[in-house]
């Protein structure tokens, strides 16, 4: 069988120094149309691994990542103020209200309330810390579960779902640290099982901060 004269993908006439494809692009497109190769490459494990790498990169703060996040935001129809206004009007007509439950933006949890009571005077619950001038990829302020504004000490109470929020939590902590705040983090389980011991740890940090 003689040497092929046309590209196996685009069917264009091949140059003398080419074997089967015009270029790498044609070669890659041809391969990804072969069932056995697609079955080997497109698996749940590989997609999960790629997704994790992309997520870490997107939240890494590099110039390329920031541009990509902005591009993704602009693809969202709700980025348009007119669309947001229309959505709000529709929700008002439906008499829609957010669910009332524990967690960020939904009121204090039982663990948060118990710890707040154990800490005593000088502490604030659901305290908003201003981040100053508006910055790309940051809100105007970060809300912490419990705070001692005078000592610039913040306490975050984590529920079971915080495992999936670690990247965002680290980003929040880094920003608050840069503003001079110390952030302590405890789980619901730690607090509910021994609220007084957790309160003592926090108060000892408060003494050190003064």
Secondary structure, 3 states (H helix, E strand, C coil): CCCCCECCCCCCECCCCCCCCCCHHHHHHHHCCCHHHHHHHCCHHHHHHHHHHHHHHHCCCCHHHHHHHHHHHHHCHHHCHHHHHHHHHHHHHCCCCCCCCCCCCCCCCHHHHHHHHHHCCCCEEEEEEECCCCCCCCCCEEEEEEEECCCCEEEEEECHHHHHHHHHHHHHHHHHHHCCCEEEEEEHHHHHHCHHHHHHHHHHHHHHHC
